[in-house]
């Protein structure tokens, strides 16, 4: 600071100068000099105060500038934070609006604090309603759409009683829509400030689940209940009847003549017949009763309030009348009947499986006694049902234990008697019951699906056996014929099974003949023809077994992949009658025209042999030449003796410990 006497003198000089005076002009007396000193002092104090004020102002100004810079920086930082917050809010809003879920946020005082557009869309809220602030009107609008609004309110109230509770459930709408609802508490700094509701439209998923459940419990063709649903309904009905001491009837129906319709008119016509029968049964019975289709041509019913044999008899006759009505197809009408088994159950609690087995046994008795009839269950039939079940279990055990064997029956050239091939035939000797006829266990195997395992076992054993003949008997090149069930043939993997058997045995494809029935071409002709065409392209030969009994068209043979026609034994038995001889002559004539071989089955006499040779049949098979025999006995027939043997051979059962070609059926390798 510029202070002191010098500064005050200069300031005093400037003051005196303004008055036109100088310090020298002042009087020299002490009083005047004291006055000047006082003025100088005052001026010095003033100068010092001015200086201090200036310094204070400078400091304040600097502080203000610093504070202003801080405020500017704070304002800039706040602007950035506000921009980030707006961006975050924008992302959150965009996220909420882009999600497929409807979101609703409600405060602790149950006021709507936020919602996304999807929520408004899902609940079909008028555009101005959510923004009106009238939350009560929004709730009323929401409740008006629900199937059970009271349950909705109860759920909401329960959640508000437990603020930190979480919940997930579904909402059913009056118009059929289904929403999944999720509710979670909303937290801020560890404190619950509201509740978030999330809604997802799961109508499509719900419909799909319903459809899957329906398919799981209903027959895909007719829409009737299936076996699973029937068993459940029967068990429930039996419990009800036990509580009320009531009775019910369980009915099993097997359509008579359905196989003929399927074989002659095709599966499409067969399906139309099944659907027509299903419609009739639905119309004839109450919603209380259960109508089911077990598969194929088998139906079953649970008819409640049937407690006497007289009522059951009237029910059986009523069903026969329903089945007897002609079914109109696109080009014709067909008539069929049914074999009906009925049992009455009730009183003490019974197992559904046991009751159904009784009705099944009664149905088989009706079928045995001529079809087209109903049969009430009698206790004596129980043994039949048990025997059939035991046979099935024994068959499964026999397959697992390799107790089934393969026997071989020769096929000879008609004019020379030389063995050209063998037919492989499955045989079963039960340890308890002895020999079980093929016409007993083969149909049972087809019904239960065991035919696939048996069929592959026969095929594999037969191919190994044929390969054994070729390698162990000089000059022998006999073929092997294997029967194929229709159930095997329609499986897409059957061609793979044949290729597997040929590959593992080393047998040439031309040495194998597959015997099928005419009915194989009555269903999915395209698939069957393609499969057989593929195998025939490899060199495998195809024969139609029991030709003439399947109502197929002779003209169709020209397009089928077939090499051999096997004439059924019934025609051979009638060869000495004019009609029988004429039929065989026609079959052989068609075969010659199409360049097909013929094999007459069931030849038992020399006169039959002579007649067949005269008619031009190329091959013969039957007891006249040999019965089916085990593998080790076939070698004697293949020795070059110059004359075929005609005597019967005694079949023996081989143990499973022998080779695959000579033993019981080998188990199919796991894939």
C-alpha positions in Angstrom: 0.0 0.0 0.0 1.4 3.5 -0.9 0.9 5.2 2.6 2.9 7.2 5.0 3.7 11.0 5.2 4.7 11.3 1.6 1.3 10.0 0.4 -0.7 12.2 2.7 1.5 15.3 1.8 0.8 14.7 -1.9 -2.9 14.3 -1.2 -2.9 17.4 0.9 -1.1 19.2 -1.9 -3.8 18.2 -4.3 -6.5 19.4 -2.0 -4.8 22.8 -1.5 -4.2 23.1 -5.2 -7.9 22.7 -5.9 -8.3 25.8 -3.6 -5.6 27.7 -5.4 -3.2 27.4 -2.4 0.1 25.7 -1.7 1.6 24.4 1.6 4.0 27.3 1.6 1.2 29.7 1.6 -0.1 28.4 4.9 0.6 30.4 8.0 3.5 29.2 10.0 1.9 29.4 13.4 1.5 26.2 15.4 -2.3 26.1 15.2 -2.3 26.1 11.5 0.4 23.6 11.3 -1.5 21.3 13.7 -4.5 21.6 11.5 -2.5 20.5 8.5 -1.2 17.6 10.4 -4.7 16.5 11.4 -5.8 16.8 7.8 -2.8 14.8 6.7 -3.7 12.1 9.2 -7.3 11.9 8.1 -6.3 11.7 4.5 -3.8 9.0 5.4 -6.5 7.0 7.2 -8.8 7.5 4.2 -6.2 6.4 1.8 -5.6 3.3 3.9 -9.3 2.5 4.1 -9.6 2.9 0.4 -6.7 0.6 -0.2 -8.2 -2.0 2.2 -11.5 -1.7 0.5 -9.9 -2.2 -2.9 -8.1 -5.3 -1.7 -11.3 -6.6 -0.1 -13.2 -6.0 -3.4 -10.4 -7.7 -5.3 -10.6 -10.7 -3.0 -14.4 -10.8 -3.1 -14.3 -10.6 -6.8 -11.9 -13.5 -7.0 -14.0 -15.5 -4.7 -17.1 -14.7 -6.8 -15.2 -15.7 -9.9 -14.1 -19.0 -8.3 -17.6 -19.6 -7.0 -19.1 -18.8 -10.4 -16.7 -21.2 -12.0 -17.8 -23.9 -9.5 -21.4 -23.2 -10.2 -20.8 -23.4 -13.9 -19.0 -26.7 -13.4 -21.8 -28.0 -11.1 -24.4 -26.9 -13.6 -22.6 -28.6 -16.4 -22.2 -31.8 -14.3 -25.9 -31.7 -13.3 -26.8 -31.3 -17.0 -24.8 -34.4 -17.9 -26.4 -36.3 -15.0 -29.9 -35.1 -16.1 -29.1 -36.2 -19.7 -27.9 -39.6 -18.5 -31.0 -39.9 -16.3 -33.2 -39.0 -19.3 -31.4 -41.6 -21.4 -31.8 -44.2 -18.7 -35.4 -43.4 -18.4 -35.8 -43.6 -22.2 -34.1 -47.0 -22.3 -36.3 -48.2 -19.4 -39.4 -46.9 -21.1 -38.4 -48.4 -24.5 -37.6 -51.7 -22.8 -40.9 -51.8 -21.0 -42.8 -50.9 -24.2 -40.9 -53.4 -26.3 -41.4 -56.4 -24.0 -44.1 -58.9 -24.8 -45.3 -58.6 -21.2 -47.8 -56.1 -19.9 -46.2 -54.3 -16.9 -48.2 -52.5 -14.2 -46.6 -50.8 -11.2 -48.8 -49.9 -8.2 -47.7 -47.9 -5.2 -48.1 -49.0 -1.6 -51.3 -46.9 -1.4 -52.6 -48.9 -4.4 -52.3 -46.1 -6.9 -51.2 -46.8 -10.5 -47.7 -45.3 -10.8 -46.6 -46.7 -14.1 -47.7 -49.0 -16.9 -46.4 -49.9 -20.4 -48.3 -49.8 -23.7 -48.4 -53.6 -23.8 -50.4 -53.7 -20.6 -53.0 -51.3 -22.1 -53.1 -53.4 -25.3 -53.4 -56.7 -23.5 -56.2 -55.5 -21.2 -57.8 -53.6 -24.1 -58.0 -50.5 -22.1 -59.5 -47.3 -23.7 -56.6 -44.9 -24.5 -57.7 -42.2 -22.1 -58.7 -44.5 -19.2 -55.3 -45.2 -17.7 -54.3 -41.5 -17.9 -57.5 -40.3 -16.3 -56.2 -41.1 -12.8 -59.4 -43.0 -12.1 -57.8 -46.2 -10.9 -61.2 -47.5 -9.7 -62.5 -47.3 -13.3 -59.5 -49.2 -14.6 -60.0 -52.0 -12.0 -63.7 -52.2 -13.0 -62.8 -52.5 -16.6 -60.2 -55.2 -15.9 -62.6 -57.3 -13.7 -65.3 -57.2 -16.4 -63.1 -59.3 -18.7 -62.3 -62.1 -16.2 -64.0 -65.5 -15.9 -63.7 -65.3 -12.1 -63.3 -61.7 -10.9 -63.8 -62.6 -7.2 -60.7 -64.9 -7.3 -58.7 -62.0 -8.9 -59.7 -59.6 -6.0 -59.0 -62.3 -3.4 -55.5 -62.9 -4.8 -54.6 -59.2 -4.8 -55.9 -58.7 -1.3 -53.8 -61.7 -0.1 -50.7 -60.3 -1.6 -51.1 -56.8 0.0 -51.5 -58.5 3.3 -47.9 -59.9 2.8 -46.0 -57.1 1.1 -42.8 -59.1 0.4 -44.7 -62.1 -1.1 -44.1 -63.2 -4.6 -46.8 -64.9 -6.7 -47.2 -66.6 -10.1 -50.6 -67.9 -11.4 -52.9 -67.8 -14.5 -55.9 -65.7 -15.3 -58.8 -67.2 -17.3 -60.7 -64.6 -19.4 -64.4 -64.9 -20.3 -63.5 -64.8 -24.0 -61.0 -67.8 -23.7 -57.8 -65.9 -23.4 -55.3 -67.0 -20.7 -52.7 -64.7 -19.1 -49.8 -65.7 -16.9 -49.6 -63.3 -13.9 -46.4 -62.6 -12.0 -46.3 -60.3 -9.0 -43.2 -59.0 -7.2 -42.6 -56.3 -4.5 -40.9 -53.1 -5.7 -38.0 -52.0 -3.5 -36.1 -48.7 -3.1 -33.1 -48.6 -0.8 -34.3 -51.8 0.8 -37.8 -50.5 1.5 -41.0 -51.7 -0.3 -42.5 -48.8 -2.1 -45.0 -50.7 -4.3 -45.8 -53.8 -6.3 -44.9 -54.8 -9.9 -47.4 -56.9 -11.9 -46.3 -58.7 -15.1 -48.9 -60.2 -17.5 -48.0 -62.6 -20.3 -50.5 -63.8 -22.9 -50.1 -67.6 -22.9 -53.3 -68.4 -24.8 -51.6 -70.2 -27.6 -49.4 -72.2 -25.2 -52.5 -73.1 -23.1 -54.4 -74.2 -26.2 -51.4 -76.3 -27.3 -51.2 -77.9 -23.9 -54.9 -78.6 -24.0 -54.5 -80.2 -27.4 -51.6 -82.3 -26.3 -53.5 -83.5 -23.2 -56.5 -84.2 -25.5 -54.4 -86.2 -27.9 -52.8 -88.1 -25.0 -56.2 -89.2 -23.8 -58.1 -89.6 -27.1 -58.0 -91.7 -30.2 -56.6 -89.6 -33.0 -58.9 -91.0 -35.7 -62.3 -91.0 -34.0 -61.9 -88.5 -31.2 -63.1 -91.1 -28.7 -61.3 -91.8 -25.4 -58.3 -94.0 -25.7 -57.2 -96.9 -23.5 -55.4 -94.6 -21.0 -58.5 -92.4 -20.5 -60.8 -95.5 -20.4 -58.8 -97.1 -17.6 -58.9 -93.9 -15.6 -62.6 -93.4 -16.2 -63.3 -97.1 -15.3 -61.4 -96.9 -12.0 -63.2 -93.7 -11.0 -66.6 -95.2 -12.0 -65.9 -98.3 -9.9 -65.1 -96.2 -6.9 -68.3 -94.2 -7.3 -70.4 -97.4 -7.6 -68.6 -98.9 -4.5 -69.6 -95.8 -2.5 -73.3 -95.9 -3.7 -73.6 -99.7 -3.9 -74.4 -99.3 -7.6 -73.5 -101.2 -10.7 -72.2 -100.6 -14.2 -71.6 -102.5 -17.4 -68.2 -102.7 -19.2 -68.5 -103.6 -22.9 -65.8 -104.7 -25.3 -66.7 -104.7 -29.1 -64.6 -106.2 -31.9 -66.0 -105.4 -35.3 -66.7 -108.5 -37.5 -65.7 -108.2 -41.1 -63.6 -105.1 -40.7 -60.4 -106.7 -41.9 -62.2 -107.6 -45.1 -63.2 -104.0 -45.7 -59.7 -102.8 -44.9 -58.1 -105.4 -47.2 -60.5 -105.0 -50.1 -61.4 -101.3 -50.0 -58.3 -99.9 -48.4 -57.5 -98.2 -45.1 -59.2 -94.9 -46.1 -62.5 -96.8 -46.3 -61.7 -98.6 -43.1 -61.1 -95.3 -41.3 -64.4 -94.0 -42.6 -66.2 -97.0 -41.1 -64.5 -96.6 -37.7 -65.5 -92.9 -37.6 -69.1 -93.7 -38.6 -69.3 -96.3 -35.8 -67.9 -93.8 -33.3 -70.5 -91.2 -34.3 -73.3 -93.8 -33.8 -72.1 -94.8 -30.4 -71.7 -91.2 -29.2 -75.3 -90.5 -30.3 -76.7 -93.6 -28.6 -75.2 -93.1 -25.1 -75.2 -90.4 -22.4 -72.4 -88.0 -21.6 -72.1 -89.9 -18.3 -71.1 -93.1 -20.2 -67.6 -93.5 -21.6 -67.0 -94.7 -25.2 -63.4 -95.5 -26.2 -61.5 -97.0 -29.1 -58.5 -99.2 -28.1 -57.1 -99.3 -31.6 -57.8 -101.3 -34.7 -61.4 -102.3 -34.8 -61.9 -102.7 -31.0 -64.2 -100.4 -29.0 -65.1 -100.3 -25.3 -67.8 -98.7 -23.3 -68.6 -98.0 -19.6 -72.4 -97.8 -19.2 -73.5 -96.9 -15.7 -76.7 -98.0 -13.9 -76.7 -101.4 -15.5 -77.1 -103.9 -12.7 -78.9 -107.0 -14.0 -78.3 -109.7 -16.7 -81.6 -108.6 -18.3 -80.3 -105.0 -18.6 -77.0 -106.2 -20.0 -78.8 -108.4 -22.6 -80.9 -105.4 -23.7 -77.7 -103.4 -24.0 -76.0 -106.1 -26.0 -78.9 -106.3 -28.5 -79.0 -102.6 -28.8 -75.3 -102.5 -29.7 -75.8 -105.3 -32.3 -78.6 -103.2 -33.9 -76.4 -100.2 -34.0 -73.6 -102.1 -35.7 -75.9 -103.8 -38.1 -76.9 -100.6 -39.8 -75.1 -100.2 -43.2 -72.3 -97.6 -43.4 -72.4 -95.4 -46.5 -69.0 -94.9 -48.1 -68.3 -92.7 -51.1 -69.0 -95.4 -53.7 -71.0 -98.1 -51.8 -72.6 -99.2 -48.6 -71.0 -101.8 -46.4 -72.5 -103.9 -43.6 -70.6 -105.4 -40.7 -71.4 -106.7 -37.3 -69.6 -107.2 -34.0 -68.6 -109.6 -31.3 -69.6 -108.1 -28.0 -68.5 -109.0 -24.5 -70.3 -107.6 -21.5 -69.6 -107.8 -17.8 -71.4 -106.3 -14.8 -69.3 -104.7 -12.0 -70.1 -103.0 -8.8 -70.6 -103.5 -5.1 -67.2 -104.3 -3.6 -64.3 -102.3 -5.0 -62.8 -104.1 -8.1 -59.7 -103.4 -10.1 -60.3 -101.8 -13.6 -57.9 -104.2 -15.3 -59.7 -107.2 -13.8 -63.2 -106.0 -14.9 -61.9 -105.1 -18.4 -60.4 -108.6 -18.6 -63.8 -110.1 -17.9 -65.4 -108.2 -20.7 -62.5 -109.1 -23.0 -62.9 -112.8 -22.2 -66.7 -112.6 -23.0 -65.9 -110.9 -26.3 -63.5 -113.7 -27.3 -66.2 -116.3 -26.4 -68.7 -114.4 -28.6 -66.2 -114.5 -31.4 -65.5 -118.2 -31.0 -69.2 -119.0 -31.0 -69.9 -117.5 -34.4 -69.5 -113.7 -34.2 -72.3 -111.3 -34.7 -73.5 -111.9 -31.1 -73.1 -110.6 -27.6 -71.9 -112.7 -24.6 -72.3 -111.9 -20.9 -69.3 -112.8 -18.8 -69.5 -116.0 -16.8 -67.0 -117.1 -14.2 -66.0 -120.0 -16.3 -64.6 -117.5 -18.8 -62.1 -116.2 -16.3 -59.9 -119.2 -16.9 -59.9 -118.4 -20.6 -58.8 -114.8 -20.0 -56.2 -115.9 -17.5 -54.9 -118.6 -20.0 -54.6 -116.0 -22.7 -52.7 -113.7 -20.4 -50.5 -116.5 -19.2 -49.8 -117.5 -22.9 -48.7 -113.9 -23.6 -46.4 -113.9 -20.6 -45.0 -117.3 -21.5 -44.4 -116.1 -25.1 -42.5 -113.1 -23.8 -40.4 -115.3 -21.6 -39.8 -117.8 -24.5 -38.5 -114.9 -26.6 -36.2 -113.7 -23.9 -34.9 -117.2 -23.2 -34.5 -118.1 -26.9 -37.1 -121.0 -26.6 -38.6 -120.4 -30.0 -37.1 -122.4 -32.8 -37.1 -122.3 -36.6 -38.2 -125.4 -38.6 -37.8 -125.7 -42.3 -40.2 -127.2 -44.9 -38.9 -127.9 -48.4 -40.3 -126.5 -51.6 -39.7 -128.8 -54.6 -39.7 -128.3 -58.4 -43.0 -129.9 -59.6 -41.5 -131.9 -62.5 -38.2 -133.0 -61.1 -38.8 -133.2 -57.4 -35.6 -131.3 -56.7 -35.6 -129.1 -53.6 -35.4 -125.5 -54.7 -35.9 -123.8 -51.3 -37.1 -124.1 -47.8 -39.7 -122.1 -46.0 -38.7 -121.0 -42.5 -41.5 -121.5 -39.9 -41.4 -120.4 -36.2 -42.1 -123.2 -33.6 -42.6 -123.0 -29.9 -42.4 -125.8 -27.4 -43.5 -124.5 -24.0 -41.8 -126.3 -21.0 -45.2 -126.8 -19.4 -47.8 -127.0 -22.1 -45.7 -128.6 -24.8 -46.0 -127.5 -28.5 -48.0 -124.3 -29.0 -49.5 -124.2 -32.5 -48.4 -121.3 -34.7 -52.1 -120.3 -35.3 -52.3 -119.7 -31.5 -49.1 -117.8 -30.8 -48.6 -115.9 -34.1 -51.9 -114.0 -33.9 -51.1 -113.3 -30.2 -47.7 -112.0 -31.2 -49.3 -109.7 -33.8 -51.8 -108.3 -31.3 -49.1 -107.6 -28.7 -46.4 -106.3 -31.1 -44.1 -109.2 -30.3 -44.2 -110.2 -34.0 -41.4 -107.7 -34.7 -38.9 -109.5 -32.5 -40.1 -112.9 -33.6 -40.0 -112.0 -37.2 -36.5 -110.6 -37.1 -35.3 -113.7 -35.2 -36.8 -116.0 -37.8 -35.3 -113.9 -40.6 -31.8 -113.8 -39.1 -31.8 -117.6 -38.2 -33.1 -118.5 -41.7 -30.4 -116.4 -43.5 -27.7 -118.0 -41.4 -29.1 -121.5 -42.0 -29.3 -120.9 -45.8 -25.7 -119.7 -45.8 -24.7 -122.8 -43.8 -26.3 -125.1 -46.5 -24.4 -123.3 -49.2 -21.0 -123.6 -47.5 -21.4 -127.2 -46.0 -23.2 -129.1 -48.8 -21.3 -129.1 -52.2 -23.3 -127.9 -55.1 -26.3 -126.8 -53.1 -27.8 -123.3 -53.8 -31.3 -123.6 -52.3 -33.2 -120.5 -51.3 -34.9 -119.6 -48.1 -38.4 -118.2 -47.7 -39.5 -116.2 -44.7 -43.0 -115.0 -43.8 -43.5 -111.3 -43.2 -46.4 -110.0 -41.1 -48.2 -106.9 -42.3 -47.3 -105.2 -39.0 -43.6 -105.7 -39.8 -43.9 -104.6 -43.4 -45.4 -101.2 -42.6 -42.5 -100.3 -40.3 -40.1 -97.9 -42.0 -37.2 -99.8 -40.6 -38.1 -103.2 -42.0 -35.9 -102.8 -45.1 -33.0 -102.0 -42.8 -33.7 -105.2 -40.8 -33.6 -107.3 -44.0 -30.3 -105.7 -45.1 -28.9 -106.3 -41.6 -29.8 -110.0 -41.7 -28.2 -110.4 -45.2 -25.1 -108.6 -44.1 -24.5 -110.5 -40.9 -25.2 -113.9 -42.4 -23.3 -113.3 -45.7 -26.3 -114.7 -47.7 -26.7 -113.4 -51.2 -30.0 -111.4 -51.6 -31.3 -113.6 -54.5 -31.4 -116.6 -52.1 -33.9 -114.9 -49.9 -37.7 -114.8 -50.6 -40.1 -112.8 -48.4 -43.6 -114.1 -48.3 -46.4 -111.5 -47.8 -50.1 -111.7 -47.9 -52.4 -109.9 -50.4 -53.7 -107.7 -47.6 -50.3 -106.0 -47.4 -51.3 -104.1 -50.5 -54.7 -103.0 -49.3 -53.4 -100.3 -46.9 -50.5 -97.9 -47.5 -49.8 -99.3 -51.0 -47.3 -96.7 -51.9 -45.1 -97.3 -48.8 -45.3 -101.1 -49.1 -44.7 -101.1 -52.8 -41.7 -98.8 -52.4 -40.2 -101.0 -49.6 -40.6 -104.2 -51.6 -39.4 -102.5 -54.7 -36.2 -101.5 -52.9 -35.6 -105.0 -51.6 -36.4 -106.5 -55.0 -33.9 -104.2 -56.5 -31.3 -105.7 -54.2 -32.1 -109.1 -55.5 -34.6 -110.3 -52.8 -37.5 -112.2 -54.2 -41.1 -111.4 -53.2 -43.9 -114.0 -52.9 -47.6 -113.5 -52.3 -48.7 -116.2 -49.7 -52.2 -117.8 -49.8 -52.9 -116.1 -53.1 -56.6 -116.0 -54.0 -57.9 -115.6 -50.5 -57.4 -111.8 -50.1 -59.8 -110.5 -52.7 -57.1 -108.7 -54.6 -57.4 -107.9 -58.3 -55.5 -110.0 -60.8 -54.9 -106.9 -62.8 -53.1 -105.3 -59.9 -50.4 -108.0 -60.1 -49.0 -106.4 -63.2 -47.8 -103.4 -61.2 -46.8 -105.1 -57.9 -43.1 -106.0 -57.2 -43.8 -109.8 -57.1 -42.0 -112.9 -58.3 -44.0 -115.8 -56.9 -47.7 -116.7 -56.3 -48.3 -119.3 -53.6 -51.7 -121.1 -54.1 -53.6 -121.6 -50.9 -54.1 -125.1 -49.5 -57.9 -124.7 -49.7 -57.7 -124.5 -53.5 -55.4 -127.5 -53.6 -57.8 -129.5 -51.5 -60.5 -128.7 -54.0 -58.4 -129.5 -57.1 -60.5 -132.5 -58.0 -63.7 -130.4 -58.1 -64.4 -128.5 -61.3 -64.5 -125.1 -59.5 -61.4 -125.7 -57.6 -59.5 -126.9 -60.6 -60.7 -123.9 -62.6 -59.5 -121.4 -60.0 -56.0 -123.0 -59.9 -55.8 -123.1 -63.7 -56.7 -119.4 -63.8 -54.1 -118.5 -61.2 -51.4 -120.4 -63.0 -52.4 -118.9 -66.3 -52.2 -115.4 -64.9 -48.8 -116.2 -63.3 -47.4 -117.5 -66.7 -48.7 -114.4 -68.4 -46.8 -112.2 -65.9 -43.8 -114.5 -65.9 -44.3 -115.4 -62.2 -43.5 -118.7 -60.5 -46.2 -120.6 -58.7 -46.0 -122.7 -55.5 -48.9 -124.9 -54.5 -49.2 -125.3 -50.7 -50.6 -128.2 -48.7 -49.9 -130.9 -51.3 -50.6 -134.2 -49.4 -51.4 -136.8 -52.1 -49.9 -138.1 -55.3 -53.1 -137.3 -57.2 -52.9 -133.7 -56.2 -49.3 -133.6 -57.3 -50.1 -135.1 -60.7 -53.0 -132.6 -61.3 -50.8 -129.6 -60.4 -48.0 -130.8 -62.6 -50.6 -131.2 -65.4 -51.9 -127.6 -64.9 -48.4 -126.2 -65.1 -47.7 -125.4 -61.5 -43.9 -124.8 -61.2 -43.3 -125.7 -57.5 -45.0 -127.8 -54.8 -44.9 -127.8 -51.0 -46.6 -130.0 -48.5 -46.6 -133.1 -46.3 -46.2 -135.3 -49.4 -42.6 -134.2 -49.5 -41.8 -133.4 -45.8 -43.2 -131.8 -42.7 -41.4 -128.8 -41.2 -38.2 -130.1 -39.6 -35.4 -128.8 -37.4 -32.3 -127.5 -39.1 -30.1 -130.6 -38.6 -32.6 -132.8 -40.4 -32.5 -130.7 -43.6 -29.0 -131.8 -44.5 -30.2 -135.4 -45.3 -32.6 -133.9 -47.9 -29.8 -132.0 -49.5 -27.4 -134.9 -50.1 -27.2 -135.8 -53.8 -29.2 -139.1 -53.6 -30.9 -138.6 -56.9 -34.5 -139.0 -55.5 -36.3 -136.7 -53.1 -37.5 -138.1 -49.8 -41.2 -138.2 -49.3 -41.4 -139.5 -45.7 -42.3 -137.3 -42.7 -39.6 -136.2 -40.3 -39.9 -135.9 -36.5 -39.3 -132.4 -35.3 -37.0 -131.9 -32.3 -36.5 -128.7 -30.3 -33.0 -127.4 -30.3 -31.3 -125.6 -27.3 -30.5 -122.0 -27.3 -26.8 -122.8 -26.8 -26.5 -124.1 -30.4 -25.4 -121.9 -33.3 -27.6 -119.1 -34.5 -28.5 -121.0 -37.6 -29.6 -124.1 -35.7 -30.9 -122.9 -32.4 -33.7 -120.9 -30.9 -34.4 -117.4 -32.3 -31.5 -115.1 -31.6 -32.3 -111.8 -29.9 -32.2 -108.8 -32.1 -29.0 -106.8 -31.6 -29.5 -103.5 -29.9 -29.2 -100.5 -32.2 
